[in-house]
Amino acid sequence: MGNERTEGVITRGTTHPNRLRRIDRWLIACHGEVLTKGAEPPVVVDLGYGASGVTSAEWHARLRAVRPNVEVVGLEIDPARVEAALPYAREGLSFARGGFEVPLQGRSARVIRAINVLRQYGEDEVAPAWESMQRRLDPDGLLIEGTCSELGRLGSWVVLDRERPLTLTLSWRLRDLTEQSLPPSIVAERLPKVLIHRNVSGEPIHALLADLDQAWAHASAIAPFGPRQRMIAAVEALAQDWPIRGGAKRWRLGEVSVDWRAVAPVGQRA
Ligand SMILES: C[S@@+](CC[C@H](N)C(=O)[O-])C[C@H]1O[C@@H](n2cnc3c(N)ncnc32)[C@H](O)[C@@H]1O
């Protein structure tokens, strides 16, 4: 560990209590089995937790409800933020300095959560960062990498295993769409770094968001039943042309997952 170079640079440390609640809820609902597998306590890493340890502490509480002996390690590239997080440390929750090399003293990670970290890097830095983090996953491990708004009400994330990206998930607080008359494509503002510059004609993510906006508009007749029913109707229509994952239970929460192969940037299709 001592000889490893810290990979990455210090960036803005903005965070907020409950900011990552939607991502945590999705992980437990859609990939909960990775947390409960195996006799050894799994190690999960909150990479780039920011100016305080609050989201790591929340993750620890949420995951311990599912796997009581899970070990959460918060890693930050900024040593001052490691110091700042120490008051949050408790049994099964520790903080240390580290970057994309994910130093874990010889252990590997079941889950790495890196949210709002790559946003401040260049698009060409995504693939090496993903590869570096993927190398640190155990055979059942998952990397969750994405971006969200300050309060976490709008966001998106990619989930990867050791080999490849699996899905992209888009997430909205549905009331915001109806109360502010916003189209679902507003999520383009909070796409993961790998896609944020790709919301242009000719790219699959652009086509997906355009189709979703159209389906949402067509579902306006259902608006009196509320935004949840409207989103279910819109995603049912979208699923005729796109490999959408999950079902109405997720869609009504404002959460839509699609196979990565359908939205991978042109030139990066697996
Ligand atoms: C905007 S904050 C995100 C905080 C938290 N994850 C959230 O979403 O609220 C980004 C943090 O990532 C840290 N960071 C940037 N690159 C990193 C890297 N390669 N390894 C670890 N931390 C990194 C920055 O120092 C910063 O504190």
PDBQT file of the ligand as one rigid body, heavy atoms in Angstrom, charges set to zero:
ROOT
HETATM    1  C1  LIG A 301     -17.985  16.758  -5.142  1.00  0.00    +0.000 C 
HETATM    2  S1  LIG A 301     -17.223  15.777  -3.926  1.00  0.00    +0.000 S 
HETATM    3  C2  LIG A 301     -18.375  14.448  -3.831  1.00  0.00    +0.000 C 
HETATM    4  C3  LIG A 301     -18.715  14.051  -2.449  1.00  0.00    +0.000 C 
HETATM    5  C4  LIG A 301     -19.720  12.923  -2.325  1.00  0.00    +0.000 C 
HETATM    6  N1  LIG A 301     -19.312  11.722  -3.028  1.00  0.00    +0.000 N 
HETATM    7  C5  LIG A 301     -21.068  13.364  -2.835  1.00  0.00    +0.000 C 
HETATM    8  O1  LIG A 301     -21.478  12.949  -3.902  1.00  0.00    +0.000 OA
HETATM    9  O2  LIG A 301     -21.727  14.164  -2.156  1.00  0.00    +0.000 OA
HETATM   10  C6  LIG A 301     -15.864  15.036  -4.816  1.00  0.00    +0.000 C 
HETATM   11  C7  LIG A 301     -14.756  14.552  -3.901  1.00  0.00    +0.000 C 
HETATM   12  O3  LIG A 301     -13.978  13.583  -4.610  1.00  0.00    +0.000 OA
HETATM   13  C8  LIG A 301     -12.638  13.725  -4.197  1.00  0.00    +0.000 C 
HETATM   14  N2  LIG A 301     -11.785  13.096  -5.220  1.00  0.00    +0.000 N 
HETATM   15  C9  LIG A 301     -11.507  13.555  -6.460  1.00  0.00    +0.000 A 
HETATM   16  N3  LIG A 301     -10.737  12.667  -7.121  1.00  0.00    +0.000 NA
HETATM   17  C10 LIG A 301     -10.536  11.638  -6.265  1.00  0.00    +0.000 A 
HETATM   18  C11 LIG A 301      -9.828  10.423  -6.395  1.00  0.00    +0.000 A 
HETATM   19  N4  LIG A 301      -9.166  10.110  -7.494  1.00  0.00    +0.000 N 
HETATM   20  N5  LIG A 301      -9.827   9.593  -5.330  1.00  0.00    +0.000 NA
HETATM   21  C12 LIG A 301     -10.484   9.903  -4.184  1.00  0.00    +0.000 A 
HETATM   22  N6  LIG A 301     -11.171  11.050  -4.018  1.00  0.00    +0.000 NA
HETATM   23  C13 LIG A 301     -11.204  11.904  -5.052  1.00  0.00    +0.000 A 
HETATM   24  C14 LIG A 301     -12.443  15.210  -4.066  1.00  0.00    +0.000 C 
HETATM   25  O4  LIG A 301     -11.331  15.515  -3.266  1.00  0.00    +0.000 OA
HETATM   26  C15 LIG A 301     -13.788  15.637  -3.478  1.00  0.00    +0.000 C 
HETATM   27  O5  LIG A 301     -13.720  15.701  -2.077  1.00  0.00    +0.000 OA
ENDROOT
TORSDOF 0
